[in-house]
Structures are given as C-alpha cells and as structure tokens.
Amino acid sequence: MGKYGCDVVIKHNGKDVNAKSLMNIIAACIKCGNEIEIVADGADEQAALDEAVKMVESGFGE
C-alpha cells in the first residue's frame, strides 16, 4: 500500500489499523476468517482499494 498516495486503513475489532504499516497489521492479530473493512481516502483511493482486495482475496500469496 506504500506506493499509493492515499490513506489506507483496515478496520478490525473496532480499531483502525494503518494498512501501510506491516508492523501495525501484524500487531492487529487479524486471523483468517475475521471480518475486516478496508477504507481508502485520497487521490488514488480506488486503485489502492482494488489492490488491497486482490491481496486479501489471494491470501497474500499464501
């Protein structure tokens, strides 16, 4: 997500997690099957959302 100029946030368990920070994503303890919401705000938000959805749906390449 770092290549996008917009802000990207993952909403999980009532908390907002900066999706551009791998350490914050890991610390959020998001598990397979958990429900998340991805929010992007800024100039290239649609491209960032499309990429984020693709990454999640692919299991991050796993």
N, CA, C, O and CB atoms as a CASP TS submission, in Angstrom:
PFRMAT TS
TARGET T0000
AUTHOR 0000-0000-0000
METHOD Language model
MODEL 1
PARENT N/A
ATOM      1  N   MET     1       0.811  -1.188   0.000  1.00  0.00           N
ATOM      2  CA  MET     1       0.000   0.000   0.000  1.00  0.00           C
ATOM      3  C   MET     1       0.863   1.264   0.000  1.00  0.00           C
ATOM      4  O   MET     1       0.375   2.355  -0.295  1.00  0.00           O
ATOM      5  CB  MET     1      -0.927  -0.009   1.195  1.00  0.00           C
ATOM      6  N   GLY     2       2.133   1.113   0.328  1.00  0.00           N
ATOM      7  CA  GLY     2       3.017   2.266   0.420  1.00  0.00           C
ATOM      8  C   GLY     2       3.166   3.055  -0.868  1.00  0.00           C
ATOM      9  O   GLY     2       3.507   4.238  -0.842  1.00  0.00           O
ATOM     10  N   LYS     3       2.912   2.402  -1.996  1.00  0.00           N
ATOM     11  CA  LYS     3       3.074   3.111  -3.271  1.00  0.00           C
ATOM     12  C   LYS     3       1.920   4.061  -3.583  1.00  0.00           C
ATOM     13  O   LYS     3       2.000   4.852  -4.522  1.00  0.00           O
ATOM     14  CB  LYS     3       3.212   2.112  -4.393  1.00  0.00           C
ATOM     15  N   TYR     4       0.858   3.982  -2.803  1.00  0.00           N
ATOM     16  CA  TYR     4      -0.311   4.836  -3.033  1.00  0.00           C
ATOM     17  C   TYR     4      -0.234   6.090  -2.163  1.00  0.00           C
ATOM     18  O   TYR     4       0.214   6.044  -1.017  1.00  0.00           O
ATOM     19  CB  TYR     4      -1.618   4.062  -2.743  1.00  0.00           C
ATOM     20  N   GLY     5      -0.676   7.197  -2.729  1.00  0.00           N
ATOM     21  CA  GLY     5      -0.631   8.472  -2.016  1.00  0.00           C
ATOM     22  C   GLY     5      -1.767   8.663  -1.022  1.00  0.00           C
ATOM     23  O   GLY     5      -1.703   9.538  -0.158  1.00  0.00           O
ATOM     24  N   CYS     6      -2.798   7.850  -1.146  1.00  0.00           N
ATOM     25  CA  CYS     6      -3.952   7.995  -0.257  1.00  0.00           C
ATOM     26  C   CYS     6      -3.703   7.297   1.079  1.00  0.00           C
ATOM     27  O   CYS     6      -2.769   6.508   1.218  1.00  0.00           O
ATOM     28  CB  CYS     6      -5.217   7.427  -0.924  1.00  0.00           C
ATOM     29  N   ASP     7      -4.551   7.599   2.053  1.00  0.00           N
ATOM     30  CA  ASP     7      -4.528   6.891   3.327  1.00  0.00           C
ATOM     31  C   ASP     7      -5.305   5.596   3.168  1.00  0.00           C
ATOM     32  O   ASP     7      -6.370   5.578   2.550  1.00  0.00           O
ATOM     33  CB  ASP     7      -5.122   7.764   4.475  1.00  0.00           C
ATOM     34  N   VAL     8      -4.771   4.501   3.730  1.00  0.00           N
ATOM     35  CA  VAL     8      -5.451   3.209   3.670  1.00  0.00           C
ATOM     36  C   VAL     8      -5.517   2.661   5.092  1.00  0.00           C
ATOM     37  O   VAL     8      -4.501   2.551   5.778  1.00  0.00           O
ATOM     38  CB  VAL     8      -4.713   2.206   2.701  1.00  0.00           C
ATOM     39  N   VAL     9      -6.732   2.320   5.522  1.00  0.00           N
ATOM     40  CA  VAL     9      -6.960   1.857   6.889  1.00  0.00           C
ATOM     41  C   VAL     9      -7.724   0.540   6.848  1.00  0.00           C
ATOM     42  O   VAL     9      -8.640   0.364   6.045  1.00  0.00           O
ATOM     43  CB  VAL     9      -7.737   2.920   7.720  1.00  0.00           C
ATOM     44  N   ILE    10      -7.332  -0.384   7.727  1.00  0.00           N
ATOM     45  CA  ILE    10      -8.079  -1.620   7.925  1.00  0.00           C
ATOM     46  C   ILE    10      -8.830  -1.474   9.233  1.00  0.00           C
ATOM     47  O   ILE    10      -8.227  -1.190  10.268  1.00  0.00           O
ATOM     48  CB  ILE    10      -7.138  -2.882   7.935  1.00  0.00           C
ATOM     49  N   LYS    11     -10.131  -1.664   9.197  1.00  0.00           N
ATOM     50  CA  LYS    11     -10.952  -1.606  10.409  1.00  0.00           C
ATOM     51  C   LYS    11     -11.186  -3.041  10.873  1.00  0.00           C
ATOM     52  O   LYS    11     -11.706  -3.878  10.135  1.00  0.00           O
ATOM     53  CB  LYS    11     -12.320  -0.853  10.152  1.00  0.00           C
ATOM     54  N   HIS    12     -10.782  -3.302  12.136  1.00  0.00           N
ATOM     55  CA  HIS    12     -10.872  -4.654  12.691  1.00  0.00           C
ATOM     56  C   HIS    12     -11.113  -4.569  14.188  1.00  0.00           C
ATOM     57  O   HIS    12     -10.359  -3.913  14.907  1.00  0.00           O
ATOM     58  CB  HIS    12      -9.586  -5.470  12.390  1.00  0.00           C
ATOM     59  N   ASN    13     -12.156  -5.228  14.656  1.00  0.00           N
ATOM     60  CA  ASN    13     -12.491  -5.247  16.092  1.00  0.00           C
ATOM     61  C   ASN    13     -12.579  -3.851  16.699  1.00  0.00           C
ATOM     62  O   ASN    13     -12.110  -3.621  17.814  1.00  0.00           O
ATOM     63  CB  ASN    13     -11.458  -6.057  16.853  1.00  0.00           C
ATOM     64  N   GLY    14     -13.174  -2.935  15.972  1.00  0.00           N
ATOM     65  CA  GLY    14     -13.370  -1.590  16.487  1.00  0.00           C
ATOM     66  C   GLY    14     -12.133  -0.707  16.482  1.00  0.00           C
ATOM     67  O   GLY    14     -12.153   0.394  17.031  1.00  0.00           O
ATOM     68  N   LYS    15     -11.054  -1.184  15.865  1.00  0.00           N
ATOM     69  CA  LYS    15      -9.820  -0.399  15.805  1.00  0.00           C
ATOM     70  C   LYS    15      -9.460  -0.112  14.355  1.00  0.00           C
ATOM     71  O   LYS    15      -9.772  -0.893  13.457  1.00  0.00           O
ATOM     72  CB  LYS    15      -8.661  -1.138  16.512  1.00  0.00           C
ATOM     73  N   ASP    16      -8.798   1.021  14.141  1.00  0.00           N
ATOM     74  CA  ASP    16      -8.287   1.379  12.828  1.00  0.00           C
ATOM     75  C   ASP    16      -6.804   1.050  12.774  1.00  0.00           C
ATOM     76  O   ASP    16      -6.039   1.436  13.658  1.00  0.00           O
ATOM     77  CB  ASP    16      -8.535   2.880  12.518  1.00  0.00           C
ATOM     78  N   VAL    17      -6.404   0.334  11.732  1.00  0.00           N
ATOM     79  CA  VAL    17      -5.014  -0.080  11.568  1.00  0.00           C
ATOM     80  C   VAL    17      -4.482   0.532  10.279  1.00  0.00           C
ATOM     81  O   VAL    17      -5.115   0.418   9.229  1.00  0.00           O
ATOM     82  CB  VAL    17      -4.882  -1.639  11.548  1.00  0.00           C
ATOM     83  N   ASN    18      -3.329   1.177  10.353  1.00  0.00           N
ATOM     84  CA  ASN    18      -2.696   1.762   9.181  1.00  0.00           C
ATOM     85  C   ASN    18      -2.248   0.624   8.265  1.00  0.00           C
ATOM     86  O   ASN    18      -1.350  -0.139   8.621  1.00  0.00           O
ATOM     87  CB  ASN    18      -1.489   2.677   9.584  1.00  0.00           C
ATOM     88  N   ALA    19      -2.866   0.505   7.090  1.00  0.00           N
ATOM     89  CA  ALA    19      -2.563  -0.585   6.168  1.00  0.00           C
ATOM     90  C   ALA    19      -1.223  -0.406   5.465  1.00  0.00           C
ATOM     91  O   ALA    19      -0.788  -1.302   4.743  1.00  0.00           O
ATOM     92  CB  ALA    19      -3.657  -0.707   5.142  1.00  0.00           C
ATOM     93  N   LYS    20      -0.572   0.714   5.658  1.00  0.00           N
ATOM     94  CA  LYS    20       0.740   0.934   5.067  1.00  0.00           C
ATOM     95  C   LYS    20       1.857   0.486   6.008  1.00  0.00           C
ATOM     96  O   LYS    20       3.033   0.550   5.650  1.00  0.00           O
ATOM     97  CB  LYS    20       0.916   2.405   4.708  1.00  0.00           C
ATOM     98  N   SER    21       1.502   0.041   7.187  1.00  0.00           N
ATOM     99  CA  SER    21       2.492  -0.385   8.166  1.00  0.00           C
ATOM    100  C   SER    21       2.350  -1.879   8.444  1.00  0.00           C
ATOM    101  O   SER    21       1.396  -2.309   9.093  1.00  0.00           O
ATOM    102  CB  SER    21       2.348   0.423   9.469  1.00  0.00           C
ATOM    103  N   LEU    22       3.300  -2.661   7.950  1.00  0.00           N
ATOM    104  CA  LEU    22       3.263  -4.106   8.166  1.00  0.00           C
ATOM    105  C   LEU    22       3.271  -4.442   9.653  1.00  0.00           C
ATOM    106  O   LEU    22       2.582  -5.369  10.077  1.00  0.00           O
ATOM    107  CB  LEU    22       4.447  -4.779   7.471  1.00  0.00           C
ATOM    108  N   MET    23       4.026  -3.715  10.434  1.00  0.00           N
ATOM    109  CA  MET    23       4.085  -3.981  11.878  1.00  0.00           C
ATOM    110  C   MET    23       2.722  -3.752  12.535  1.00  0.00           C
ATOM    111  O   MET    23       2.323  -4.520  13.410  1.00  0.00           O
ATOM    112  CB  MET    23       5.151  -3.085  12.546  1.00  0.00           C
ATOM    113  N   ASN    24       2.005  -2.702  12.121  1.00  0.00           N
ATOM    114  CA  ASN    24       0.673  -2.446  12.676  1.00  0.00           C
ATOM    115  C   ASN    24      -0.317  -3.530  12.266  1.00  0.00           C
ATOM    116  O   ASN    24      -1.175  -3.921  13.057  1.00  0.00           O
ATOM    117  CB  ASN    24       0.162  -1.074  12.223  1.00  0.00           C
ATOM    118  N   ILE    25      -0.201  -4.017  11.028  1.00  0.00           N
ATOM    119  CA  ILE    25      -1.090  -5.086  10.564  1.00  0.00           C
ATOM    120  C   ILE    25      -0.833  -6.361  11.366  1.00  0.00           C
ATOM    121  O   ILE    25      -1.775  -7.029  11.793  1.00  0.00           O
ATOM    122  CB  ILE    25      -0.889  -5.350   9.046  1.00  0.00           C
ATOM    123  N   ILE    26       0.419  -6.691  11.567  1.00  0.00           N
ATOM    124  CA  ILE    26       0.763  -7.880  12.352  1.00  0.00           C
ATOM    125  C   ILE    26       0.261  -7.728  13.785  1.00  0.00           C
ATOM    126  O   ILE    26      -0.303  -8.666  14.348  1.00  0.00           O
ATOM    127  CB  ILE    26       2.292  -8.121  12.340  1.00  0.00           C
ATOM    128  N   ALA    27       0.461  -6.564  14.371  1.00  0.00           N
ATOM    129  CA  ALA    27       0.048  -6.311  15.758  1.00  0.00           C
ATOM    130  C   ALA    27      -1.467  -6.363  15.930  1.00  0.00           C
ATOM    131  O   ALA    27      -1.949  -6.584  17.041  1.00  0.00           O
ATOM    132  CB  ALA    27       0.565  -4.957  16.217  1.00  0.00           C
ATOM    133  N   ALA    28      -2.225  -6.165  14.855  1.00  0.00           N
ATOM    134  CA  ALA    28      -3.687  -6.188  14.932  1.00  0.00           C
ATOM    135  C   ALA    28      -4.229  -7.607  15.127  1.00  0.00           C
ATOM    136  O   ALA    28      -5.403  -7.784  15.455  1.00  0.00           O
ATOM    137  CB  ALA    28      -4.285  -5.574  13.668  1.00  0.00           C
ATOM    138  N   CYS    29      -3.386  -8.606  14.928  1.00  0.00           N
ATOM    139  CA  CYS    29      -3.777 -10.019  15.123  1.00  0.00           C
ATOM    140  C   CYS    29      -5.010 -10.395  14.303  1.00  0.00           C
ATOM    141  O   CYS    29      -5.926 -11.045  14.807  1.00  0.00           O
ATOM    142  CB  CYS    29      -4.050 -10.293  16.607  1.00  0.00           C
ATOM    143  N   ILE    30      -5.024  -9.987  13.057  1.00  0.00           N
ATOM    144  CA  ILE    30      -6.130 -10.340  12.164  1.00  0.00           C
ATOM    145  C   ILE    30      -5.924 -11.786  11.733  1.00  0.00           C
ATOM    146  O   ILE    30      -4.880 -12.135  11.182  1.00  0.00           O
ATOM    147  CB  ILE    30      -6.207  -9.374  10.916  1.00  0.00           C
ATOM    148  N   LYS    31      -6.905 -12.607  11.981  1.00  0.00           N
ATOM    149  CA  LYS    31      -6.826 -14.035  11.672  1.00  0.00           C
ATOM    150  C   LYS    31      -7.679 -14.368  10.449  1.00  0.00           C
ATOM    151  O   LYS    31      -8.595 -13.625  10.095  1.00  0.00           O
ATOM    152  CB  LYS    31      -7.277 -14.877  12.883  1.00  0.00           C
ATOM    153  N   CYS    32      -7.367 -15.484   9.817  1.00  0.00           N
ATOM    154  CA  CYS    32      -8.144 -15.985   8.695  1.00  0.00           C
ATOM    155  C   CYS    32      -9.587 -16.165   9.151  1.00  0.00           C
ATOM    156  O   CYS    32      -9.847 -16.790  10.179  1.00  0.00           O
ATOM    157  CB  CYS    32      -7.555 -17.321   8.150  1.00  0.00           C
ATOM    158  N   GLY    33     -10.508 -15.624   8.392  1.00  0.00           N
ATOM    159  CA  GLY    33     -11.921 -15.723   8.728  1.00  0.00           C
ATOM    160  C   GLY    33     -12.467 -14.510   9.462  1.00  0.00           C
ATOM    161  O   GLY    33     -13.683 -14.345   9.557  1.00  0.00           O
ATOM    162  N   ASN    34     -11.581 -13.648   9.989  1.00  0.00           N
ATOM    163  CA  ASN    34     -12.041 -12.419  10.634  1.00  0.00           C
ATOM    164  C   ASN    34     -12.624 -11.486   9.590  1.00  0.00           C
ATOM    165  O   ASN    34     -12.189 -11.466   8.439  1.00  0.00           O
ATOM    166  CB  ASN    34     -10.888 -11.727  11.398  1.00  0.00           C
ATOM    167  N   GLU    35     -13.622 -10.708  10.011  1.00  0.00           N
ATOM    168  CA  GLU    35     -14.212  -9.726   9.124  1.00  0.00           C
ATOM    169  C   GLU    35     -13.455  -8.415   9.277  1.00  0.00           C
ATOM    170  O   GLU    35     -13.233  -7.935  10.389  1.00  0.00           O
ATOM    171  CB  GLU    35     -15.721  -9.537   9.421  1.00  0.00           C
ATOM    172  N   ILE    36     -13.061  -7.841   8.138  1.00  0.00           N
ATOM    173  CA  ILE    36     -12.364  -6.554   8.133  1.00  0.00           C
ATOM    174  C   ILE    36     -13.048  -5.635   7.134  1.00  0.00           C
ATOM    175  O   ILE    36     -13.787  -6.074   6.252  1.00  0.00           O
ATOM    176  CB  ILE    36     -10.851  -6.728   7.784  1.00  0.00           C
ATOM    177  N   GLU    37     -12.780  -4.359   7.299  1.00  0.00           N
ATOM    178  CA  GLU    37     -13.220  -3.354   6.331  1.00  0.00           C
ATOM    179  C   GLU    37     -11.989  -2.567   5.928  1.00  0.00           C
ATOM    180  O   GLU    37     -11.206  -2.151   6.781  1.00  0.00           O
ATOM    181  CB  GLU    37     -14.342  -2.410   6.922  1.00  0.00           C
ATOM    182  N   ILE    38     -11.814  -2.361   4.633  1.00  0.00           N
ATOM    183  CA  ILE    38     -10.686  -1.593   4.123  1.00  0.00           C
ATOM    184  C   ILE    38     -11.219  -0.266   3.621  1.00  0.00           C
ATOM    185  O   ILE    38     -12.149  -0.223   2.815  1.00  0.00           O
ATOM    186  CB  ILE    38      -9.927  -2.362   2.993  1.00  0.00           C
ATOM    187  N   VAL    39     -10.623   0.820   4.102  1.00  0.00           N
ATOM    188  CA  VAL    39     -11.059   2.170   3.737  1.00  0.00           C
ATOM    189  C   VAL    39      -9.861   2.927   3.173  1.00  0.00           C
ATOM    190  O   VAL    39      -8.788   2.943   3.776  1.00  0.00           O
ATOM    191  CB  VAL    39     -11.672   2.925   4.969  1.00  0.00           C
ATOM    192  N   ALA    40     -10.050   3.546   2.027  1.00  0.00           N
ATOM    193  CA  ALA    40      -9.001   4.373   1.433  1.00  0.00           C
ATOM    194  C   ALA    40      -9.574   5.761   1.196  1.00  0.00           C
ATOM    195  O   ALA    40     -10.742   5.915   0.839  1.00  0.00           O
ATOM    196  CB  ALA    40      -8.461   3.750   0.099  1.00  0.00           C
ATOM    197  N   ASP    41      -8.730   6.769   1.400  1.00  0.00           N
ATOM    198  CA  ASP    41      -9.163   8.149   1.222  1.00  0.00           C
ATOM    199  C   ASP    41      -8.023   8.948   0.602  1.00  0.00           C
ATOM    200  O   ASP    41      -6.961   9.110   1.203  1.00  0.00           O
ATOM    201  CB  ASP    41      -9.609   8.776   2.573  1.00  0.00           C
ATOM    202  N   GLY    42      -8.259   9.440  -0.598  1.00  0.00           N
ATOM    203  CA  GLY    42      -7.244  10.243  -1.258  1.00  0.00           C
ATOM    204  C   GLY    42      -7.325  10.120  -2.765  1.00  0.00           C
ATOM    205  O   GLY    42      -8.269   9.549  -3.312  1.00  0.00           O
ATOM    206  N   ALA    43      -6.328  10.661  -3.418  1.00  0.00           N
ATOM    207  CA  ALA    43      -6.337  10.792  -4.872  1.00  0.00           C
ATOM    208  C   ALA    43      -6.441   9.464  -5.614  1.00  0.00           C
ATOM    209  O   ALA    43      -7.190   9.370  -6.586  1.00  0.00           O
ATOM    210  CB  ALA    43      -5.105  11.501  -5.312  1.00  0.00           C
ATOM    211  N   ASP    44      -5.719   8.443  -5.188  1.00  0.00           N
ATOM    212  CA  ASP    44      -5.710   7.163  -5.899  1.00  0.00           C
ATOM    213  C   ASP    44      -6.394   6.063  -5.084  1.00  0.00           C
ATOM    214  O   ASP    44      -5.981   4.903  -5.106  1.00  0.00           O
ATOM    215  CB  ASP    44      -4.270   6.751  -6.228  1.00  0.00           C
ATOM    216  N   GLU    45      -7.439   6.452  -4.372  1.00  0.00           N
ATOM    217  CA  GLU    45      -8.101   5.531  -3.443  1.00  0.00           C
ATOM    218  C   GLU    45      -8.673   4.291  -4.122  1.00  0.00           C
ATOM    219  O   GLU    45      -8.586   3.199  -3.562  1.00  0.00           O
ATOM    220  CB  GLU    45      -9.203   6.248  -2.720  1.00  0.00           C
ATOM    221  N   GLN    46      -9.257   4.429  -5.320  1.00  0.00           N
ATOM    222  CA  GLN    46      -9.850   3.255  -5.974  1.00  0.00           C
ATOM    223  C   GLN    46      -8.782   2.239  -6.347  1.00  0.00           C
ATOM    224  O   GLN    46      -8.990   1.038  -6.176  1.00  0.00           O
ATOM    225  CB  GLN    46     -10.633   3.673  -7.226  1.00  0.00           C
ATOM    226  N   ALA    47      -7.660   2.692  -6.847  1.00  0.00           N
ATOM    227  CA  ALA    47      -6.566   1.781  -7.195  1.00  0.00           C
ATOM    228  C   ALA    47      -6.048   1.068  -5.944  1.00  0.00           C
ATOM    229  O   ALA    47      -5.762  -0.128  -5.983  1.00  0.00           O
ATOM    230  CB  ALA    47      -5.417   2.550  -7.889  1.00  0.00           C
ATOM    231  N   ALA    48      -5.930   1.797  -4.848  1.00  0.00           N
ATOM    232  CA  ALA    48      -5.465   1.205  -3.594  1.00  0.00           C
ATOM    233  C   ALA    48      -6.457   0.164  -3.082  1.00  0.00           C
ATOM    234  O   ALA    48      -6.053  -0.910  -2.638  1.00  0.00           O
ATOM    235  CB  ALA    48      -5.248   2.294  -2.535  1.00  0.00           C
ATOM    236  N   LEU    49      -7.749   0.476  -3.140  1.00  0.00           N
ATOM    237  CA  LEU    49      -8.771  -0.480  -2.709  1.00  0.00           C
ATOM    238  C   LEU    49      -8.758  -1.732  -3.570  1.00  0.00           C
ATOM    239  O   LEU    49      -8.845  -2.845  -3.052  1.00  0.00           O
ATOM    240  CB  LEU    49     -10.154   0.163  -2.751  1.00  0.00           C
ATOM    241  N   ASP    50      -8.651  -1.558  -4.875  1.00  0.00           N
ATOM    242  CA  ASP    50      -8.607  -2.709  -5.776  1.00  0.00           C
ATOM    243  C   ASP    50      -7.422  -3.614  -5.448  1.00  0.00           C
ATOM    244  O   ASP    50      -7.564  -4.836  -5.407  1.00  0.00           O
ATOM    245  CB  ASP    50      -8.527  -2.243  -7.237  1.00  0.00           C
ATOM    246  N   GLU    51      -6.271  -3.024  -5.218  1.00  0.00           N
ATOM    247  CA  GLU    51      -5.066  -3.788  -4.873  1.00  0.00           C
ATOM    248  C   GLU    51      -5.221  -4.484  -3.520  1.00  0.00           C
ATOM    249  O   GLU    51      -4.854  -5.651  -3.381  1.00  0.00           O
ATOM    250  CB  GLU    51      -3.835  -2.864  -4.852  1.00  0.00           C
ATOM    251  N   ALA    52      -5.757  -3.785  -2.532  1.00  0.00           N
ATOM    252  CA  ALA    52      -5.939  -4.365  -1.201  1.00  0.00           C
ATOM    253  C   ALA    52      -6.890  -5.555  -1.242  1.00  0.00           C
ATOM    254  O   ALA    52      -6.621  -6.588  -0.628  1.00  0.00           O
ATOM    255  CB  ALA    52      -6.465  -3.308  -0.227  1.00  0.00           C
ATOM    256  N   VAL    53      -7.986  -5.418  -1.953  1.00  0.00           N
ATOM    257  CA  VAL    53      -8.953  -6.511  -2.071  1.00  0.00           C
ATOM    258  C   VAL    53      -8.306  -7.707  -2.760  1.00  0.00           C
ATOM    259  O   VAL    53      -8.487  -8.846  -2.329  1.00  0.00           O
ATOM    260  CB  VAL    53     -10.208  -6.052  -2.852  1.00  0.00           C
ATOM    261  N   LYS    54      -7.558  -7.455  -3.820  1.00  0.00           N
ATOM    262  CA  LYS    54      -6.870  -8.528  -4.535  1.00  0.00           C
ATOM    263  C   LYS    54      -5.904  -9.262  -3.602  1.00  0.00           C
ATOM    264  O   LYS    54      -5.830 -10.490  -3.621  1.00  0.00           O
ATOM    265  CB  LYS    54      -6.113  -7.965  -5.755  1.00  0.00           C
ATOM    266  N   MET    55      -5.168  -8.506  -2.789  1.00  0.00           N
ATOM    267  CA  MET    55      -4.202  -9.110  -1.867  1.00  0.00           C
ATOM    268  C   MET    55      -4.911  -9.981  -0.819  1.00  0.00           C
ATOM    269  O   MET    55      -4.473 -11.098  -0.543  1.00  0.00           O
ATOM    270  CB  MET    55      -3.370  -8.012  -1.170  1.00  0.00           C
ATOM    271  N   VAL    56      -5.979  -9.481  -0.250  1.00  0.00           N
ATOM    272  CA  VAL    56      -6.705 -10.227   0.784  1.00  0.00           C
ATOM    273  C   VAL    56      -7.335 -11.478   0.194  1.00  0.00           C
ATOM    274  O   VAL    56      -7.229 -12.560   0.770  1.00  0.00           O
ATOM    275  CB  VAL    56      -7.785  -9.346   1.435  1.00  0.00           C
ATOM    276  N   GLU    57      -7.990 -11.334  -0.951  1.00  0.00           N
ATOM    277  CA  GLU    57      -8.652 -12.480  -1.568  1.00  0.00           C
ATOM    278  C   GLU    57      -7.675 -13.568  -2.002  1.00  0.00           C
ATOM    279  O   GLU    57      -8.039 -14.743  -2.039  1.00  0.00           O
ATOM    280  CB  GLU    57      -9.455 -12.025  -2.756  1.00  0.00           C
ATOM    281  N   SER    58      -6.438 -13.194  -2.330  1.00  0.00           N
ATOM    282  CA  SER    58      -5.441 -14.180  -2.746  1.00  0.00           C
ATOM    283  C   SER    58      -4.733 -14.821  -1.548  1.00  0.00           C
ATOM    284  O   SER    58      -3.896 -15.708  -1.716  1.00  0.00           O
ATOM    285  CB  SER    58      -4.415 -13.525  -3.663  1.00  0.00           C
ATOM    286  N   GLY    59      -5.073 -14.367  -0.344  1.00  0.00           N
ATOM    287  CA  GLY    59      -4.406 -14.891   0.843  1.00  0.00           C
ATOM    288  C   GLY    59      -2.984 -14.383   0.972  1.00  0.00           C
ATOM    289  O   GLY    59      -2.133 -15.046   1.566  1.00  0.00           O
ATOM    290  N   PHE    60      -2.726 -13.222   0.422  1.00  0.00           N
ATOM    291  CA  PHE    60      -1.401 -12.593   0.443  1.00  0.00           C
ATOM    292  C   PHE    60      -0.342 -13.500  -0.172  1.00  0.00           C
ATOM    293  O   PHE    60       0.812 -13.519   0.257  1.00  0.00           O
ATOM    294  CB  PHE    60      -1.006 -12.235   1.876  1.00  0.00           C
ATOM    295  N   GLY    61      -0.768 -14.260  -1.202  1.00  0.00           N
ATOM    296  CA  GLY    61       0.176 -15.106  -1.924  1.00  0.00           C
ATOM    297  C   GLY    61       0.465 -16.441  -1.263  1.00  0.00           C
ATOM    298  O   GLY    61       1.315 -17.201  -1.727  1.00  0.00           O
ATOM    299  N   GLU    62      -0.234 -16.723  -0.191  1.00  0.00           N
ATOM    300  CA  GLU    62      -0.012 -17.992   0.528  1.00  0.00           C
ATOM    301  C   GLU    62      -0.684 -19.128  -0.189  1.00  0.00           C
ATOM    302  O   GLU    62      -0.611 -20.272   0.262  1.00  0.00           O
ATOM    303  CB  GLU    62      -0.530 -17.909   1.969  1.00  0.00           C
TER
END
